[in-house]
Amino acid sequence: MSIAKKGNITLLITLILTSVISLLIAYMAISKLLKPGVSVSLENGAKQKLQTSSLTIGILTNSSNYNDLAAYLRSELGNKVQVTIDGNESISYEDVRNRIVRKEWDIVFALSPMLSVAAKENGYTFAARMFPNNPSYYQASLFVKSISAIQSLSDIKPTTTIAFGDFNSASSFYMPTYDLFGKTLRVDMGHRGQKIIEMVRNSEADVGAAAYDAVKNEPNLRVIHLSRQIPGSNVYLSPNLSNSDRETLKQVILNAPASIKNKANYDAGQEPDYSYFVKISQKAEEVLRCADFQHNPVDFFCSNNTIAQNNHNLGNTPNIEGRINGWSHQNANTEQLNLSGRDNKVYLVVIPRQILNQIPGASNLLALQGKDVRAVGVTPREIGKGNFELKITQPNQLVVL
């Protein structure tokens, strides 16, 4: 065979191989464009399998933002896994926290750093960041109408009305109250961010508390104070799921198409450090431990730090009921509640903060103030003259009535 013929054959083979490789590359690119979110399934050649037969997605916003995610999970996990959405924009933080405590939600879109902390302390594991296009940390703000005479915190008086969020809201309660130490003012609380903005706009409140990003571009509002940095919120997976289910779910969630992740407001990222934020919230609770939010105006300080104690003989009582009347921080990890018993005795309820976060209805120390509770199966111990201790070691030992 001549050299020319050999060269032509070699050239032909090269052209054929190049064409085949080009077709394969084009096919893979087109497949990825057509199905951008199913890489896990394609690599494994089958639907992802879970040990659980149902999944509940817990949310605090409009459920329409999560319908596509639910449909995607059904397509990835197969028909044997039932996927439901629970929650909406009107659900209270307290209800959400109780559902987290009871492990009713398998996938939690926490929305709030306070709820993220509650999820962590109830054994949930980090899966993804919420608000991935925003910085990892943000600030709370106190704001007024642009025409308001209030220029700074020093202008706040006992007649000033402030609109607050829920006890469990970082930006609309915890951080602002920390900065209001020493003040006396009227409080209207329990509102979501948009409602607070409307209340200030409509002069139903003189001051509002909300995340800075929610009000910074409002032309008719003016920010008078910014808080310390607040860590963002995240997506968490329930401890009731097996380790393998959590790993599979995390990968499937993160491999979702970008349009689904954008709509559900999450993506991959690092979990922020909550340790400093927890310390700030504890300081806020310490500032407010004498505040009575049932009556206006509210003092954001303690005028009398002395806790009245009565000296009574201690009888054997299997269940002790009474009302929470103040608290203090025993140390960084332990709280001490003052319980005025129905038996006219005074008890000091010692409870680790992590256990407190696992008790339905005990979202935080402020929410417990004035609540009736029952101590179950705890033997009182006399620790001093007229001073009796109830040491809580399990979440089921303290019931909020």
Protein Blocks (a to p, Z undefined) as FASTA:
>chain_A
ZZklmmmmmmmmmmmmmmmmmmmmmmmmmmmmmmmmlmmmmmnopacddfbfbdcdddfb
dfklmmmmmmmmmmmnojklccddeddfkbcfklmmmmmmnopafbdcekpaklmmmmmm
nopacfbdchklbcfbdcddddddfkbmbfbfklpcfkbccddddfklmklmmmmmmmmg
oiacdddehiafklmmmmmmnopafbdcddfklmmmmmkbccfbdcdddddddddddfkb
cfklmmmmmmmmmmpcfklmmmnopaedddddfklmmmmmmmmmmmmmmpcfkbccdddb
dfblcdcdddddddddfbacdddebdddfblmbccdddddfklpacdddddfklmmmggh
ilbfklmgopacddehiacddfbehiacdddfbfklpccZZ
